[in-house]
Amino acid sequence: MVDLSPYIASTTKIFLAPNTSDQELVDRAKKTLAENGIQQDRLEVNYDMQLLDTGDLYISYDPPDLVVRVVYEKKPSGMLKMKSTAVIKL
């Protein structure tokens, strides 16, 4: 289990980008994230990183894990700078 509470408290958007159309995998990812403190009603399956702002979370599926990244800077050009904060076993 990973403590994501410091990030969850200060974020407005949490995007899950599963990079697959396998609904079973997406459901498993959502369940695993819920076990790690991310409420499913705050989690959005979305690939459009340009909608993220500083402090938001971007979670991607990098087989066999979920990689949680926090946006720490959004450039005026729209480029995002993110750092990995956790890897969650799926």
LINMO-V410803 format. One record per residue. N is the residue number from 1. RES is the residue in three letters. SS is DSSP state (H for helix, E for strand, C for the rest). BURIAL is b if it has 9 or more other ideal C-beta (glycine too) atoms within 8 Angstrom, else e. D_LAST is the distance of its C-alpha to the last C-alpha in Angstrom with 1 decimal. Layout:
# LINMO-V410803
n,res,ss,burial,d_last
N,RES,SS,BURIAL,D_LAST
N,RES,SS,BURIAL,D_LAST
This chain:
# LINMO-V410803
n,res,ss,burial,d_last
1,MET,C,e,11.0
2,VAL,C,e,12.1
3,ASP,C,e,15.5
4,LEU,C,b,15.7
5,SER,H,e,18.9
6,PRO,H,e,21.3
7,TYR,H,b,19.8
8,ILE,H,b,19.4
9,ALA,H,e,23.0
10,SER,C,e,24.5
11,THR,C,b,22.7
12,THR,C,e,24.0
13,LYS,C,b,21.4
14,ILE,E,b,17.6
15,PHE,E,b,16.6
16,LEU,E,b,13.4
17,ALA,E,b,14.0
18,PRO,C,b,11.5
19,ASN,C,e,14.0
20,THR,C,e,14.0
21,SER,C,e,16.1
22,ASP,C,e,13.9
23,GLN,H,e,14.1
24,GLU,H,e,11.9
25,LEU,H,b,8.9
26,VAL,H,b,10.4
27,ASP,H,e,10.9
28,ARG,H,b,7.5
29,ALA,H,b,6.6
30,LYS,H,b,9.9
31,LYS,H,e,9.5
32,THR,H,b,6.8
33,LEU,H,b,9.2
34,ALA,H,b,12.0
35,GLU,H,e,11.2
36,ASN,C,b,11.4
37,GLY,C,b,14.7
38,ILE,C,b,14.5
39,GLN,C,e,16.8
40,GLN,H,e,16.1
41,ASP,H,e,19.7
42,ARG,H,e,19.3
43,LEU,E,b,16.4
44,GLU,E,e,17.8
45,VAL,E,e,16.5
46,ASN,C,e,18.8
47,TYR,C,e,19.4
48,ASP,C,e,22.7
49,MET,H,b,22.3
50,GLN,H,e,26.0
51,LEU,H,e,25.6
52,LEU,C,b,23.9
53,ASP,C,e,26.1
54,THR,C,e,26.2
55,GLY,C,b,23.8
56,ASP,C,b,21.4
57,LEU,E,b,17.6
58,TYR,E,b,16.0
59,ILE,E,b,12.2
60,SER,E,b,11.4
61,TYR,E,b,8.9
62,ASP,E,e,9.8
63,PRO,C,e,8.4
64,PRO,C,e,6.2
65,ASP,E,b,5.2
66,LEU,E,b,6.5
67,VAL,E,b,10.0
68,VAL,E,b,12.3
69,ARG,E,b,15.9
70,VAL,E,b,19.0
71,VAL,E,b,22.2
72,TYR,E,e,25.0
73,GLU,E,e,27.7
74,LYS,E,b,28.8
75,LYS,C,e,31.8
76,PRO,C,e,34.7
77,SER,C,e,34.0
78,GLY,C,e,30.6
79,MET,C,e,28.6
80,LEU,E,b,25.6
81,LYS,E,b,24.9
82,MET,E,b,21.4
83,LYS,E,e,19.9
84,SER,E,e,16.4
85,THR,E,e,15.9
86,ALA,E,e,12.4
87,VAL,E,b,9.3
88,ILE,E,b,6.2
89,LYS,E,e,3.8
90,LEU,C,b,0.0
